[in-house]
Amino acid sequence: MSDEERQPRTVSLKLSAALIARLDGLKGEYGLRSRGAIVERLLNELFAPEPDQSGEALPPPKGRAASPRPNPMAPSMSAVPWCW
C-alpha cells in the first residue's frame, strides 16, 4: 500500500437521526470519541477477513465478496413488535 493510499480522506455521510443516535451510543461501548472513529471501526470489522477453523484469517475467494456479517446497526428481531 502506498503512502497516498494510507492517508486518511474526508467523506460526508447523510444519515438519519436514529442512525446518528446509534453511532453516538457506540462511543462508550467502543471507547471512541468521534463518529468517524466508530464508522471506521465498523467498516474494518465488516471488511475483515473471516478466520478459518484454525483461527487463521482467510481472504474471500477470488471473484467473490466476503460473506455478509450481521449488521451491528440493525435492530434485532426481538425488538420488532409482532402484529397479528
mmCIF file of the N, C-alpha and C atoms, coordinates in Angstrom:
data_MODEL
# 
_entry.id   MODEL 
# 
loop_
_atom_site.group_PDB 
_atom_site.id 
_atom_site.type_symbol 
_atom_site.label_atom_id 
_atom_site.label_alt_id 
_atom_site.label_comp_id 
_atom_site.label_asym_id 
_atom_site.label_entity_id 
_atom_site.label_seq_id 
_atom_site.pdbx_PDB_ins_code 
_atom_site.Cartn_x 
_atom_site.Cartn_y 
_atom_site.Cartn_z 
_atom_site.occupancy 
_atom_site.B_iso_or_equiv 
_atom_site.pdbx_formal_charge 
_atom_site.auth_seq_id 
_atom_site.auth_comp_id 
_atom_site.auth_asym_id 
_atom_site.auth_atom_id 
_atom_site.pdbx_PDB_model_num 
ATOM 1   N N  . MET A 1 1  ? 0.849   -1.171  0.000  1.00 0.00 ? 1  MET A N  1 
ATOM 2   C CA . MET A 1 1  ? 0.000   0.000   0.000  1.00 0.00 ? 1  MET A CA 1 
ATOM 3   C C  . MET A 1 1  ? 0.898   1.238   0.000  1.00 0.00 ? 1  MET A C  1 
ATOM 4   N N  . SER A 1 2  ? 0.651   2.163   -0.902 1.00 0.00 ? 2  SER A N  1 
ATOM 5   C CA . SER A 1 2  ? 1.466   3.368   -0.997 1.00 0.00 ? 2  SER A CA 1 
ATOM 6   C C  . SER A 1 2  ? 1.108   4.346   0.125  1.00 0.00 ? 2  SER A C  1 
ATOM 7   N N  . ASP A 1 3  ? 1.982   5.330   0.337  1.00 0.00 ? 3  ASP A N  1 
ATOM 8   C CA . ASP A 1 3  ? 1.711   6.349   1.354  1.00 0.00 ? 3  ASP A CA 1 
ATOM 9   C C  . ASP A 1 3  ? 0.420   7.092   1.049  1.00 0.00 ? 3  ASP A C  1 
ATOM 10  N N  . GLU A 1 4  ? 0.175   7.339   -0.246 1.00 0.00 ? 4  GLU A N  1 
ATOM 11  C CA . GLU A 1 4  ? -1.052  8.040   -0.642 1.00 0.00 ? 4  GLU A CA 1 
ATOM 12  C C  . GLU A 1 4  ? -2.304  7.239   -0.269 1.00 0.00 ? 4  GLU A C  1 
ATOM 13  N N  . GLU A 1 5  ? -2.239  5.911   -0.412 1.00 0.00 ? 5  GLU A N  1 
ATOM 14  C CA . GLU A 1 5  ? -3.384  5.063   -0.068 1.00 0.00 ? 5  GLU A CA 1 
ATOM 15  C C  . GLU A 1 5  ? -3.626  5.017   1.440  1.00 0.00 ? 5  GLU A C  1 
ATOM 16  N N  . ARG A 1 6  ? -2.591  5.218   2.228  1.00 0.00 ? 6  ARG A N  1 
ATOM 17  C CA . ARG A 1 6  ? -2.718  5.172   3.693  1.00 0.00 ? 6  ARG A CA 1 
ATOM 18  C C  . ARG A 1 6  ? -3.217  6.473   4.293  1.00 0.00 ? 6  ARG A C  1 
ATOM 19  N N  . GLN A 1 7  ? -3.120  7.548   3.550  1.00 0.00 ? 7  GLN A N  1 
ATOM 20  C CA . GLN A 1 7  ? -3.547  8.853   4.068  1.00 0.00 ? 7  GLN A CA 1 
ATOM 21  C C  . GLN A 1 7  ? -5.060  8.869   4.248  1.00 0.00 ? 7  GLN A C  1 
ATOM 22  N N  . PRO A 1 8  ? -5.528  9.316   5.417  1.00 0.00 ? 8  PRO A N  1 
ATOM 23  C CA . PRO A 1 8  ? -6.979  9.393   5.617  1.00 0.00 ? 8  PRO A CA 1 
ATOM 24  C C  . PRO A 1 8  ? -7.594  10.415  4.664  1.00 0.00 ? 8  PRO A C  1 
ATOM 25  N N  . ARG A 1 9  ? -8.812  10.129  4.255  1.00 0.00 ? 9  ARG A N  1 
ATOM 26  C CA . ARG A 1 9  ? -9.556  11.044  3.385  1.00 0.00 ? 9  ARG A CA 1 
ATOM 27  C C  . ARG A 1 9  ? -10.854 11.399  4.085  1.00 0.00 ? 9  ARG A C  1 
ATOM 28  N N  . THR A 1 10 ? -11.357 12.561  3.804  1.00 0.00 ? 10 THR A N  1 
ATOM 29  C CA . THR A 1 10 ? -12.588 13.032  4.409  1.00 0.00 ? 10 THR A CA 1 
ATOM 30  C C  . THR A 1 10 ? -13.765 12.678  3.509  1.00 0.00 ? 10 THR A C  1 
ATOM 31  N N  . VAL A 1 11 ? -14.816 12.138  4.115  1.00 0.00 ? 11 VAL A N  1 
ATOM 32  C CA . VAL A 1 11 ? -16.052 11.842  3.395  1.00 0.00 ? 11 VAL A CA 1 
ATOM 33  C C  . VAL A 1 11 ? -17.225 12.404  4.188  1.00 0.00 ? 11 VAL A C  1 
ATOM 34  N N  . SER A 1 12 ? -18.331 12.621  3.512  1.00 0.00 ? 12 SER A N  1 
ATOM 35  C CA . SER A 1 12 ? -19.555 13.103  4.150  1.00 0.00 ? 12 SER A CA 1 
ATOM 36  C C  . SER A 1 12 ? -20.614 12.029  4.032  1.00 0.00 ? 12 SER A C  1 
ATOM 37  N N  . LEU A 1 13 ? -21.377 11.831  5.076  1.00 0.00 ? 13 LEU A N  1 
ATOM 38  C CA . LEU A 1 13 ? -22.471 10.859  5.070  1.00 0.00 ? 13 LEU A CA 1 
ATOM 39  C C  . LEU A 1 13 ? -23.753 11.557  5.465  1.00 0.00 ? 13 LEU A C  1 
ATOM 40  N N  . LYS A 1 14 ? -24.829 11.212  4.793  1.00 0.00 ? 14 LYS A N  1 
ATOM 41  C CA . LYS A 1 14 ? -26.158 11.671  5.207  1.00 0.00 ? 14 LYS A CA 1 
ATOM 42  C C  . LYS A 1 14 ? -26.826 10.492  5.892  1.00 0.00 ? 14 LYS A C  1 
ATOM 43  N N  . LEU A 1 15 ? -27.079 10.641  7.184  1.00 0.00 ? 15 LEU A N  1 
ATOM 44  C CA . LEU A 1 15 ? -27.665 9.573   7.984  1.00 0.00 ? 15 LEU A CA 1 
ATOM 45  C C  . LEU A 1 15 ? -28.890 10.096  8.717  1.00 0.00 ? 15 LEU A C  1 
ATOM 46  N N  . SER A 1 16 ? -29.796 9.189   8.994  1.00 0.00 ? 16 SER A N  1 
ATOM 47  C CA . SER A 1 16 ? -30.979 9.570   9.766  1.00 0.00 ? 16 SER A CA 1 
ATOM 48  C C  . SER A 1 16 ? -30.569 9.879   11.205 1.00 0.00 ? 16 SER A C  1 
ATOM 49  N N  . ALA A 1 17 ? -31.419 10.612  11.900 1.00 0.00 ? 17 ALA A N  1 
ATOM 50  C CA . ALA A 1 17 ? -31.160 10.934  13.303 1.00 0.00 ? 17 ALA A CA 1 
ATOM 51  C C  . ALA A 1 17 ? -31.053 9.660   14.134 1.00 0.00 ? 17 ALA A C  1 
ATOM 52  N N  . ALA A 1 18 ? -31.829 8.640   13.766 1.00 0.00 ? 18 ALA A N  1 
ATOM 53  C CA . ALA A 1 18 ? -31.790 7.374   14.507 1.00 0.00 ? 18 ALA A CA 1 
ATOM 54  C C  . ALA A 1 18 ? -30.423 6.696   14.360 1.00 0.00 ? 18 ALA A C  1 
ATOM 55  N N  . LEU A 1 19 ? -29.857 6.694   13.157 1.00 0.00 ? 19 LEU A N  1 
ATOM 56  C CA . LEU A 1 19 ? -28.540 6.084   12.971 1.00 0.00 ? 19 LEU A CA 1 
ATOM 57  C C  . LEU A 1 19 ? -27.456 6.880   13.688 1.00 0.00 ? 19 LEU A C  1 
ATOM 58  N N  . ILE A 1 20 ? -27.555 8.192   13.667 1.00 0.00 ? 20 ILE A N  1 
ATOM 59  C CA . ILE A 1 20 ? -26.580 9.018   14.372 1.00 0.00 ? 20 ILE A CA 1 
ATOM 60  C C  . ILE A 1 20 ? -26.647 8.744   15.873 1.00 0.00 ? 20 ILE A C  1 
ATOM 61  N N  . ALA A 1 21 ? -27.850 8.598   16.390 1.00 0.00 ? 21 ALA A N  1 
ATOM 62  C CA . ALA A 1 21 ? -28.005 8.283   17.813 1.00 0.00 ? 21 ALA A CA 1 
ATOM 63  C C  . ALA A 1 21 ? -27.377 6.928   18.134 1.00 0.00 ? 21 ALA A C  1 
ATOM 64  N N  . ARG A 1 22 ? -27.530 5.964   17.228 1.00 0.00 ? 22 ARG A N  1 
ATOM 65  C CA . ARG A 1 22 ? -26.936 4.642   17.463 1.00 0.00 ? 22 ARG A CA 1 
ATOM 66  C C  . ARG A 1 22 ? -25.410 4.720   17.401 1.00 0.00 ? 22 ARG A C  1 
ATOM 67  N N  . LEU A 1 23 ? -24.868 5.510   16.465 1.00 0.00 ? 23 LEU A N  1 
ATOM 68  C CA . LEU A 1 23 ? -23.417 5.705   16.420 1.00 0.00 ? 23 LEU A CA 1 
ATOM 69  C C  . LEU A 1 23 ? -22.926 6.333   17.719 1.00 0.00 ? 23 LEU A C  1 
ATOM 70  N N  . ASP A 1 24 ? -23.638 7.359   18.179 1.00 0.00 ? 24 ASP A N  1 
ATOM 71  C CA . ASP A 1 24 ? -23.262 8.013   19.435 1.00 0.00 ? 24 ASP A CA 1 
ATOM 72  C C  . ASP A 1 24 ? -23.312 7.030   20.598 1.00 0.00 ? 24 ASP A C  1 
ATOM 73  N N  . GLY A 1 25 ? -24.277 6.120   20.578 1.00 0.00 ? 25 GLY A N  1 
ATOM 74  C CA . GLY A 1 25 ? -24.382 5.119   21.635 1.00 0.00 ? 25 GLY A CA 1 
ATOM 75  C C  . GLY A 1 25 ? -23.209 4.150   21.650 1.00 0.00 ? 25 GLY A C  1 
ATOM 76  N N  . LEU A 1 26 ? -22.564 3.958   20.499 1.00 0.00 ? 26 LEU A N  1 
ATOM 77  C CA . LEU A 1 26 ? -21.421 3.048   20.427 1.00 0.00 ? 26 LEU A CA 1 
ATOM 78  C C  . LEU A 1 26 ? -20.126 3.682   20.915 1.00 0.00 ? 26 LEU A C  1 
ATOM 79  N N  . LYS A 1 27 ? -20.099 4.994   21.067 1.00 0.00 ? 27 LYS A N  1 
ATOM 80  C CA . LYS A 1 27 ? -18.870 5.674   21.507 1.00 0.00 ? 27 LYS A CA 1 
ATOM 81  C C  . LYS A 1 27 ? -18.370 5.096   22.826 1.00 0.00 ? 27 LYS A C  1 
ATOM 82  N N  . GLY A 1 28 ? -19.231 5.014   23.818 1.00 0.00 ? 28 GLY A N  1 
ATOM 83  C CA . GLY A 1 28 ? -18.829 4.489   25.114 1.00 0.00 ? 28 GLY A CA 1 
ATOM 84  C C  . GLY A 1 28 ? -18.509 3.006   25.065 1.00 0.00 ? 28 GLY A C  1 
ATOM 85  N N  . GLU A 1 29 ? -19.303 2.266   24.302 1.00 0.00 ? 29 GLU A N  1 
ATOM 86  C CA . GLU A 1 29 ? -19.092 0.818   24.195 1.00 0.00 ? 29 GLU A CA 1 
ATOM 87  C C  . GLU A 1 29 ? -17.732 0.500   23.582 1.00 0.00 ? 29 GLU A C  1 
ATOM 88  N N  . TYR A 1 30 ? -17.340 1.250   22.565 1.00 0.00 ? 30 TYR A N  1 
ATOM 89  C CA . TYR A 1 30 ? -16.064 1.016   21.885 1.00 0.00 ? 30 TYR A CA 1 
ATOM 90  C C  . TYR A 1 30 ? -14.935 1.842   22.478 1.00 0.00 ? 30 TYR A C  1 
ATOM 91  N N  . GLY A 1 31 ? -15.247 2.777   23.360 1.00 0.00 ? 31 GLY A N  1 
ATOM 92  C CA . GLY A 1 31 ? -14.215 3.621   23.948 1.00 0.00 ? 31 GLY A CA 1 
ATOM 93  C C  . GLY A 1 31 ? -13.634 4.610   22.949 1.00 0.00 ? 31 GLY A C  1 
ATOM 94  N N  . LEU A 1 32 ? -14.453 5.054   22.011 1.00 0.00 ? 32 LEU A N  1 
ATOM 95  C CA . LEU A 1 32 ? -14.013 6.006   20.997 1.00 0.00 ? 32 LEU A CA 1 
ATOM 96  C C  . LEU A 1 32 ? -14.737 7.324   21.194 1.00 0.00 ? 32 LEU A C  1 
ATOM 97  N N  . ARG A 1 33 ? -14.161 8.410   20.666 1.00 0.00 ? 33 ARG A N  1 
ATOM 98  C CA . ARG A 1 33 ? -14.722 9.728   20.941 1.00 0.00 ? 33 ARG A CA 1 
ATOM 99  C C  . ARG A 1 33 ? -15.427 10.372  19.755 1.00 0.00 ? 33 ARG A C  1 
ATOM 100 N N  . SER A 1 34 ? -15.231 9.845   18.552 1.00 0.00 ? 34 SER A N  1 
ATOM 101 C CA . SER A 1 34 ? -15.838 10.508  17.392 1.00 0.00 ? 34 SER A CA 1 
ATOM 102 C C  . SER A 1 34 ? -16.666 9.528   16.566 1.00 0.00 ? 34 SER A C  1 
ATOM 103 N N  . ARG A 1 35 ? -17.621 10.078  15.844 1.00 0.00 ? 35 ARG A N  1 
ATOM 104 C CA . ARG A 1 35 ? -18.448 9.261   14.953 1.00 0.00 ? 35 ARG A CA 1 
ATOM 105 C C  . ARG A 1 35 ? -17.602 8.662   13.842 1.00 0.00 ? 35 ARG A C  1 
ATOM 106 N N  . GLY A 1 36 ? -16.642 9.440   13.353 1.00 0.00 ? 36 GLY A N  1 
ATOM 107 C CA . GLY A 1 36 ? -15.767 8.936   12.297 1.00 0.00 ? 36 GLY A CA 1 
ATOM 108 C C  . GLY A 1 36 ? -14.995 7.706   12.738 1.00 0.00 ? 36 GLY A C  1 
ATOM 109 N N  . ALA A 1 37 ? -14.512 7.718   13.980 1.00 0.00 ? 37 ALA A N  1 
ATOM 110 C CA . ALA A 1 37 ? -13.782 6.561   14.508 1.00 0.00 ? 37 ALA A CA 1 
ATOM 111 C C  . ALA A 1 37 ? -14.707 5.351   14.624 1.00 0.00 ? 37 ALA A C  1 
ATOM 112 N N  . ILE A 1 38 ? -15.970 5.590   15.000 1.00 0.00 ? 38 ILE A N  1 
ATOM 113 C CA . ILE A 1 38 ? -16.946 4.493   15.094 1.00 0.00 ? 38 ILE A CA 1 
ATOM 114 C C  . ILE A 1 38 ? -17.199 3.912   13.713 1.00 0.00 ? 38 ILE A C  1 
ATOM 115 N N  . VAL A 1 39 ? -17.450 4.765   12.720 1.00 0.00 ? 39 VAL A N  1 
ATOM 116 C CA . VAL A 1 39 ? -17.714 4.294   11.358 1.00 0.00 ? 39 VAL A CA 1 
ATOM 117 C C  . VAL A 1 39 ? -16.500 3.529   10.832 1.00 0.00 ? 39 VAL A C  1 
ATOM 118 N N  . GLU A 1 40 ? -15.304 4.043   11.075 1.00 0.00 ? 40 GLU A N  1 
ATOM 119 C CA . GLU A 1 40 ? -14.092 3.361   10.618 1.00 0.00 ? 40 GLU A CA 1 
ATOM 120 C C  . GLU A 1 40 ? -13.975 1.975   11.254 1.00 0.00 ? 40 GLU A C  1 
ATOM 121 N N  . ARG A 1 41 ? -14.242 1.885   12.549 1.00 0.00 ? 41 ARG A N  1 
ATOM 122 C CA . ARG A 1 41 ? -14.147 0.588   13.227 1.00 0.00 ? 41 ARG A CA 1 
ATOM 123 C C  . ARG A 1 41 ? -15.188 -0.385  12.686 1.00 0.00 ? 41 ARG A C  1 
ATOM 124 N N  . LEU A 1 42 ? -16.418 0.078   12.488 1.00 0.00 ? 42 LEU A N  1 
ATOM 125 C CA . LEU A 1 42 ? -17.458 -0.799  11.955 1.00 0.00 ? 42 LEU A CA 1 
ATOM 126 C C  . LEU A 1 42 ? -17.103 -1.284  10.552 1.00 0.00 ? 42 LEU A C  1 
ATOM 127 N N  . LEU A 1 43 ? -16.556 -0.402  9.723  1.00 0.00 ? 43 LEU A N  1 
ATOM 128 C CA . LEU A 1 43 ? -16.163 -0.801  8.371  1.00 0.00 ? 43 LEU A CA 1 
ATOM 129 C C  . LEU A 1 43 ? -14.995 -1.787  8.403  1.00 0.00 ? 43 LEU A C  1 
ATOM 130 N N  . ASN A 1 44 ? -14.038 -1.575  9.290  1.00 0.00 ? 44 ASN A N  1 
ATOM 131 C CA . ASN A 1 44 ? -12.930 -2.529  9.428  1.00 0.00 ? 44 ASN A CA 1 
ATOM 132 C C  . ASN A 1 44 ? -13.445 -3.899  9.847  1.00 0.00 ? 44 ASN A C  1 
ATOM 133 N N  . GLU A 1 45 ? -14.411 -3.948  10.762 1.00 0.00 ? 45 GLU A N  1 
ATOM 134 C CA . GLU A 1 45 ? -14.992 -5.215  11.182 1.00 0.00 ? 45 GLU A CA 1 
ATOM 135 C C  . GLU A 1 45 ? -15.766 -5.862  10.036 1.00 0.00 ? 45 GLU A C  1 
ATOM 136 N N  . LEU A 1 46 ? -16.489 -5.062  9.286  1.00 0.00 ? 46 LEU A N  1 
ATOM 137 C CA . LEU A 1 46 ? -17.281 -5.572  8.175  1.00 0.00 ? 46 LEU A CA 1 
ATOM 138 C C  . LEU A 1 46 ? -16.400 -6.187  7.092  1.00 0.00 ? 46 LEU A C  1 
ATOM 139 N N  . PHE A 1 47 ? -15.283 -5.544  6.788  1.00 0.00 ? 47 PHE A N  1 
ATOM 140 C CA . PHE A 1 47 ? -14.424 -5.982  5.696  1.00 0.00 ? 47 PHE A CA 1 
ATOM 141 C C  . PHE A 1 47 ? -13.254 -6.843  6.140  1.00 0.00 ? 47 PHE A C  1 
ATOM 142 N N  . ALA A 1 48 ? -13.159 -7.187  7.424  1.00 0.00 ? 48 ALA A N  1 
ATOM 143 C CA . ALA A 1 48 ? -12.068 -8.027  7.909  1.00 0.00 ? 48 ALA A CA 1 
ATOM 144 C C  . ALA A 1 48 ? -12.211 -9.430  7.326  1.00 0.00 ? 48 ALA A C  1 
ATOM 145 N N  . PRO A 1 49 ? -11.085 -10.065 6.980  1.00 0.00 ? 49 PRO A N  1 
ATOM 146 C CA . PRO A 1 49 ? -11.161 -11.450 6.501  1.00 0.00 ? 49 PRO A CA 1 
ATOM 147 C C  . PRO A 1 49 ? -11.728 -12.356 7.589  1.00 0.00 ? 49 PRO A C  1 
ATOM 148 N N  . GLU A 1 50 ? -12.455 -13.364 7.168  1.00 0.00 ? 50 GLU A N  1 
ATOM 149 C CA . GLU A 1 50 ? -13.041 -14.298 8.132  1.00 0.00 ? 50 GLU A CA 1 
ATOM 150 C C  . GLU A 1 50 ? -12.014 -15.355 8.519  1.00 0.00 ? 50 GLU A C  1 
ATOM 151 N N  . PRO A 1 51 ? -11.920 -15.721 9.806  1.00 0.00 ? 51 PRO A N  1 
ATOM 152 C CA . PRO A 1 51 ? -10.965 -16.755 10.215 1.00 0.00 ? 51 PRO A CA 1 
ATOM 153 C C  . PRO A 1 51 ? -11.447 -18.135 9.768  1.00 0.00 ? 51 PRO A C  1 
ATOM 154 N N  . ASP A 1 52 ? -10.488 -19.028 9.457  1.00 0.00 ? 52 ASP A N  1 
ATOM 155 C CA . ASP A 1 52 ? -10.867 -20.406 9.172  1.00 0.00 ? 52 ASP A CA 1 
ATOM 156 C C  . ASP A 1 52 ? -10.969 -21.152 10.500 1.00 0.00 ? 52 ASP A C  1 
ATOM 157 N N  . GLN A 1 53 ? -11.130 -22.452 10.468 1.00 0.00 ? 53 GLN A N  1 
ATOM 158 C CA . GLN A 1 53 ? -11.333 -23.218 11.703 1.00 0.00 ? 53 GLN A CA 1 
ATOM 159 C C  . GLN A 1 53 ? -10.111 -23.197 12.613 1.00 0.00 ? 53 GLN A C  1 
ATOM 160 N N  . SER A 1 54 ? -8.922  -22.961 12.056 1.00 0.00 ? 54 SER A N  1 
ATOM 161 C CA . SER A 1 54 ? -7.714  -22.918 12.884 1.00 0.00 ? 54 SER A CA 1 
ATOM 162 C C  . SER A 1 54 ? -7.499  -21.548 13.500 1.00 0.00 ? 54 SER A C  1 
ATOM 163 N N  . GLY A 1 55 ? -8.374  -20.576 13.152 1.00 0.00 ? 55 GLY A N  1 
ATOM 164 C CA . GLY A 1 55 ? -8.237  -19.231 13.676 1.00 0.00 ? 55 GLY A CA 1 
ATOM 165 C C  . GLY A 1 55 ? -7.467  -18.313 12.748 1.00 0.00 ? 55 GLY A C  1 
ATOM 166 N N  . GLU A 1 56 ? -6.922  -18.876 11.648 1.00 0.00 ? 56 GLU A N  1 
ATOM 167 C CA . GLU A 1 56 ? -6.195  -18.066 10.670 1.00 0.00 ? 56 GLU A CA 1 
ATOM 168 C C  . GLU A 1 56 ? -7.193  -17.324 9.799  1.00 0.00 ? 56 GLU A C  1 
ATOM 169 N N  . ALA A 1 57 ? -6.904  -16.072 9.506  1.00 0.00 ? 57 ALA A N  1 
ATOM 170 C CA . ALA A 1 57 ? -7.789  -15.276 8.658  1.00 0.00 ? 57 ALA A CA 1 
ATOM 171 C C  . ALA A 1 57 ? -7.636  -15.710 7.212  1.00 0.00 ? 57 ALA A C  1 
ATOM 172 N N  . LEU A 1 58 ? -8.752  -15.909 6.541  1.00 0.00 ? 58 LEU A N  1 
ATOM 173 C CA . LEU A 1 58 ? -8.758  -16.277 5.134  1.00 0.00 ? 58 LEU A CA 1 
ATOM 174 C C  . LEU A 1 58 ? -9.329  -15.140 4.311  1.00 0.00 ? 58 LEU A C  1 
ATOM 175 N N  . PRO A 1 59 ? -8.708  -14.824 3.172  1.00 0.00 ? 59 PRO A N  1 
ATOM 176 C CA . PRO A 1 59 ? -9.304  -13.821 2.290  1.00 0.00 ? 59 PRO A CA 1 
ATOM 177 C C  . PRO A 1 59 ? -10.514 -14.426 1.588  1.00 0.00 ? 59 PRO A C  1 
ATOM 178 N N  . PRO A 1 60 ? -11.441 -13.592 1.082  1.00 0.00 ? 60 PRO A N  1 
ATOM 179 C CA . PRO A 1 60 ? -12.576 -14.140 0.344  1.00 0.00 ? 60 PRO A CA 1 
ATOM 180 C C  . PRO A 1 60 ? -12.077 -14.803 -0.933 1.00 0.00 ? 60 PRO A C  1 
ATOM 181 N N  . PRO A 1 61 ? -12.812 -15.819 -1.456 1.00 0.00 ? 61 PRO A N  1 
ATOM 182 C CA . PRO A 1 61 ? -12.409 -16.461 -2.702 1.00 0.00 ? 61 PRO A CA 1 
ATOM 183 C C  . PRO A 1 61 ? -12.315 -15.435 -3.821 1.00 0.00 ? 61 PRO A C  1 
ATOM 184 N N  . LYS A 1 62 ? -11.428 -15.672 -4.803 1.00 0.00 ? 62 LYS A N  1 
ATOM 185 C CA . LYS A 1 62 ? -11.265 -14.747 -5.923 1.00 0.00 ? 62 LYS A CA 1 
ATOM 186 C C  . LYS A 1 62 ? -12.586 -14.574 -6.650 1.00 0.00 ? 62 LYS A C  1 
ATOM 187 N N  . GLY A 1 63 ? -12.889 -13.324 -6.988 1.00 0.00 ? 63 GLY A N  1 
ATOM 188 C CA . GLY A 1 63 ? -14.110 -13.040 -7.732 1.00 0.00 ? 63 GLY A CA 1 
ATOM 189 C C  . GLY A 1 63 ? -15.362 -12.999 -6.876 1.00 0.00 ? 63 GLY A C  1 
ATOM 190 N N  . ARG A 1 64 ? -15.225 -13.182 -5.572 1.00 0.00 ? 64 ARG A N  1 
ATOM 191 C CA . ARG A 1 64 ? -16.380 -13.168 -4.685 1.00 0.00 ? 64 ARG A CA 1 
ATOM 192 C C  . ARG A 1 64 ? -16.116 -12.221 -3.525 1.00 0.00 ? 64 ARG A C  1 
ATOM 193 N N  . ALA A 1 65 ? -17.144 -11.552 -3.127 1.00 0.00 ? 65 ALA A N  1 
ATOM 194 C CA . ALA A 1 65 ? -17.032 -10.666 -1.964 1.00 0.00 ? 65 ALA A CA 1 
ATOM 195 C C  . ALA A 1 65 ? -17.047 -11.514 -0.698 1.00 0.00 ? 65 ALA A C  1 
ATOM 196 N N  . ALA A 1 66 ? -16.572 -10.944 0.379  1.00 0.00 ? 66 ALA A N  1 
ATOM 197 C CA . ALA A 1 66 ? -16.642 -11.625 1.673  1.00 0.00 ? 66 ALA A CA 1 
ATOM 198 C C  . ALA A 1 66 ? -18.092 -11.872 2.029  1.00 0.00 ? 66 ALA A C  1 
ATOM 199 N N  . SER A 1 67 ? -18.346 -12.965 2.724  1.00 0.00 ? 67 SER A N  1 
ATOM 200 C CA . SER A 1 67 ? -19.727 -13.272 3.103  1.00 0.00 ? 67 SER A CA 1 
ATOM 201 C C  . SER A 1 67 ? -20.245 -12.208 4.059  1.00 0.00 ? 67 SER A C  1 
ATOM 202 N N  . PRO A 1 68 ? -21.538 -11.906 3.987  1.00 0.00 ? 68 PRO A N  1 
ATOM 203 C CA . PRO A 1 68 ? -22.069 -10.843 4.837  1.00 0.00 ? 68 PRO A CA 1 
ATOM 204 C C  . PRO A 1 68 ? -21.981 -11.212 6.314  1.00 0.00 ? 68 PRO A C  1 
ATOM 205 N N  . ARG A 1 69 ? -21.780 -10.206 7.117  1.00 0.00 ? 69 ARG A N  1 
ATOM 206 C CA . ARG A 1 69 ? -21.748 -10.373 8.571  1.00 0.00 ? 69 ARG A CA 1 
ATOM 207 C C  . ARG A 1 69 ? -22.983 -9.702  9.145  1.00 0.00 ? 69 ARG A C  1 
ATOM 208 N N  . PRO A 1 70 ? -23.367 -10.086 10.346 1.00 0.00 ? 70 PRO A N  1 
ATOM 209 C CA . PRO A 1 70 ? -24.521 -9.408  10.955 1.00 0.00 ? 70 PRO A CA 1 
ATOM 210 C C  . PRO A 1 70 ? -24.279 -7.910  11.051 1.00 0.00 ? 70 PRO A C  1 
ATOM 211 N N  . ASN A 1 71 ? -25.300 -7.145  10.802 1.00 0.00 ? 71 ASN A N  1 
ATOM 212 C CA . ASN A 1 71 ? -25.206 -5.693  10.853 1.00 0.00 ? 71 ASN A CA 1 
ATOM 213 C C  . ASN A 1 71 ? -25.379 -5.235  12.297 1.00 0.00 ? 71 ASN A C  1 
ATOM 214 N N  . PRO A 1 72 ? -24.316 -4.670  12.924 1.00 0.00 ? 72 PRO A N  1 
ATOM 215 C CA . PRO A 1 72 ? -24.443 -4.244  14.316 1.00 0.00 ? 72 PRO A CA 1 
ATOM 216 C C  . PRO A 1 72 ? -25.381 -3.056  14.486 1.00 0.00 ? 72 PRO A C  1 
ATOM 217 N N  . MET A 1 73 ? -25.714 -2.374  13.389 1.00 0.00 ? 73 MET A N  1 
ATOM 218 C CA . MET A 1 73 ? -26.605 -1.222  13.468 1.00 0.00 ? 73 MET A CA 1 
ATOM 219 C C  . MET A 1 73 ? -28.072 -1.617  13.265 1.00 0.00 ? 73 MET A C  1 
ATOM 220 N N  . ALA A 1 74 ? -28.325 -2.832  12.794 1.00 0.00 ? 74 ALA A N  1 
ATOM 221 C CA . ALA A 1 74 ? -29.695 -3.265  12.524 1.00 0.00 ? 74 ALA A CA 1 
ATOM 222 C C  . ALA A 1 74 ? -30.378 -3.667  13.823 1.00 0.00 ? 74 ALA A C  1 
ATOM 223 N N  . PRO A 1 75 ? -31.667 -3.354  13.947 1.00 0.00 ? 75 PRO A N  1 
ATOM 224 C CA . PRO A 1 75 ? -32.370 -3.783  15.166 1.00 0.00 ? 75 PRO A CA 1 
ATOM 225 C C  . PRO A 1 75 ? -32.491 -5.294  15.193 1.00 0.00 ? 75 PRO A C  1 
ATOM 226 N N  . SER A 1 76 ? -32.470 -5.857  16.376 1.00 0.00 ? 76 SER A N  1 
ATOM 227 C CA . SER A 1 76 ? -32.625 -7.306  16.486 1.00 0.00 ? 76 SER A CA 1 
ATOM 228 C C  . SER A 1 76 ? -34.090 -7.669  16.282 1.00 0.00 ? 76 SER A C  1 
ATOM 229 N N  . MET A 1 77 ? -34.330 -8.913  15.929 1.00 0.00 ? 77 MET A N  1 
ATOM 230 C CA . MET A 1 77 ? -35.709 -9.359  15.693 1.00 0.00 ? 77 MET A CA 1 
ATOM 231 C C  . MET A 1 77 ? -36.540 -9.267  16.971 1.00 0.00 ? 77 MET A C  1 
ATOM 232 N N  . SER A 1 78 ? -35.891 -9.384  18.131 1.00 0.00 ? 78 SER A N  1 
ATOM 233 C CA . SER A 1 78 ? -36.645 -9.310  19.378 1.00 0.00 ? 78 SER A CA 1 
ATOM 234 C C  . SER A 1 78 ? -37.196 -7.897  19.607 1.00 0.00 ? 78 SER A C  1 
ATOM 235 N N  . ALA A 1 79 ? -36.616 -6.907  18.910 1.00 0.00 ? 79 ALA A N  1 
ATOM 236 C CA . ALA A 1 79 ? -37.081 -5.543  19.082 1.00 0.00 ? 79 ALA A CA 1 
ATOM 237 C C  . ALA A 1 79 ? -38.229 -5.193  18.135 1.00 0.00 ? 79 ALA A C  1 
ATOM 238 N N  . VAL A 1 80 ? -38.542 -6.121  17.228 1.00 0.00 ? 80 VAL A N  1 
ATOM 239 C CA . VAL A 1 80 ? -39.604 -5.864  16.260 1.00 0.00 ? 80 VAL A CA 1 
ATOM 240 C C  . VAL A 1 80 ? -40.928 -6.334  16.848 1.00 0.00 ? 80 VAL A C  1 
ATOM 241 N N  . PRO A 1 81 ? -41.904 -5.422  16.984 1.00 0.00 ? 81 PRO A N  1 
ATOM 242 C CA . PRO A 1 81 ? -43.188 -5.853  17.538 1.00 0.00 ? 81 PRO A CA 1 
ATOM 243 C C  . PRO A 1 81 ? -43.941 -6.721  16.527 1.00 0.00 ? 81 PRO A C  1 
ATOM 244 N N  . TRP A 1 82 ? -44.607 -7.692  17.047 1.00 0.00 ? 82 TRP A N  1 
ATOM 245 C CA . TRP A 1 82 ? -45.392 -8.590  16.198 1.00 0.00 ? 82 TRP A CA 1 
ATOM 246 C C  . TRP A 1 82 ? -46.823 -8.077  16.112 1.00 0.00 ? 82 TRP A C  1 
ATOM 247 N N  . CYS A 1 83 ? -47.338 -8.031  14.940 1.00 0.00 ? 83 CYS A N  1 
ATOM 248 C CA . CYS A 1 83 ? -48.713 -7.587  14.730 1.00 0.00 ? 83 CYS A CA 1 
ATOM 249 C C  . CYS A 1 83 ? -49.518 -8.754  14.188 1.00 0.00 ? 83 CYS A C  1 
ATOM 250 N N  . TRP A 1 84 ? -50.605 -9.082  14.823 1.00 0.00 ? 84 TRP A N  1 
ATOM 251 C CA . TRP A 1 84 ? -51.463 -10.186 14.366 1.00 0.00 ? 84 TRP A CA 1 
ATOM 252 C C  . TRP A 1 84 ? -52.789 -9.657  13.934 1.00 0.00 ? 84 TRP A C  1 
# 
